[in-house]
Amino acid sequence: MQRFAVGLLILSVALFAGCSSTSVLVPHAVALVPETTTVPETELLDLSIVVFDPGVPEGEIDKETLEELIDGGTFVHIRRTEARFMAVQLKDTLQKSGHWGAVWVTPQDSLSADINISAEIIESDGSRVRLQVLANDSTGKIWLNDEYGMETAAVAYNRQRYPDLDPYQDVFNSIANDLAAVKRGLSSAQAENIRTVSQVRFAGEFSPEAFGDYVHRNRRNGTYELQRLPAPGDPQFERTLLVRDREHLFIETLNEHYVDFYQDSRESYDGWREFAREESIAIRELQSSARWRTGLGVATILASVVYGATNDGSFNERVLRDALMYVGVDMIRTGRMRRQEKQLHTASLEELSASFDDEVKPMVVDIEGTQHRFTGTADVQYQEWRELLRELYISETGFVPEVEIYTESIPEVVDELESPLIKIVSLEGDNQSE
């Protein structure tokens, strides 16, 4: 029995020593596959990337739920920041690939785009990232519905060595490459059909009485099929295309807000991720260490009890028994301390994350001297714009013949225009939190 007790202790120590392992991670192992041929205009598809789902509840979160999220390594403010940041990063990656027409970040799915991409952040702690990505085109065909993930190497955060590469770049490259692979499988006719369906579906939204039945939705599989096409030169259809152009311009202006946020937050976010990577690895090690120390402590106490019950009570054997008991109790105590240390780490990350909340600048649309001011979140501003666009389409026979769009740095008053056009500007004052 004495040998059993000692053997139990040795086995416990061996298991504890072997509970951790290291692996060599190669940074930026996935190369972006570029377009090498000239794509005809009729085959260029426009992409809308919906701001990512952060994977946390919207609005105010009760204390209990918030504590559960933090305990699981999810920080609400950081996630909401990442939802916008990652969407812009994917946008830049897709643009660099050269496979697409316009690429936008939008608050929601857009009929102005030929392909809509959405993603949910499942995990992101600087060390690991996992995204659930869905992409479908205007015909309802699903291009992607997969999970993408990776584990970062410490050297990936070295900006001197990798100045233009995001630490998560392999994930974005993988998504871009998979989308390009689907696109390469399209025929010219299929690509052109996607563009046409996009245009007709948009026309059907703004003028359902005229074009609502031009596209049929198959309820079994959710796909959209063209039933017929507008007549060449149809003035009403041409009007909807002008409205669609205005929609594109508004989205492009809205994108300036996302890009500005991306540029402003990049340095801080990279710093947070690098810190979070170290912290998340340390937390996982602490969790493992705490569990193993507690288990080893119990095993050691058990060994001391077994040893004490089977020896003859000599002084040396009592000393060994008491030593085993002390070591066991100390391991349980240090295991508890390590769990408390983990809680301190997570609390420090939550405090850091509170500074990442973003604000969206109000925008002003000037239509022949009449100003329309949009405030609130990007989603709210986009909804208000679409309502205004629909009103203009219904009320104006010829709509607005000319459009100009630009941003200004802190304008309080928008100058009147000499000619009838739409002007969209951003105001930096009176921001509202997103």
Secondary structure by P-SEA (a helix, b strand, c coil): caaaaaaaaaaaaaaaaacbbbbbbbcccbbbbbbccccccccbbbbbbcccccccccccccaaaaaaaaaacccaaaaaaaaaaaaaaaaaaaaaacccccccccccccccccbbbbbbbccccccbbbbbbbbbcccccccccccccccccccccccccccccccaaaaaaaaaaaaaaaaaaccaaaaaaaaaaaaaaaaaaacccccccccccccccbbbbbccccccccaaaaaaaaaaaaaaaaaaaaaaaaaaaaaaaaaaaaaaaaaaaaaaaaaaaaaaaaaaaaaaaaaaaaaaaaaaacccccaaaaaaaaaaaaaaaaaaaaaaaaaaaaaaaaaaaaaaacccbbbbbbbbbbcccbbbbbbccaaaaaaaaaaaaaaaaacccccccbbbbbcccccccccccccbbbbbbbbccccccc
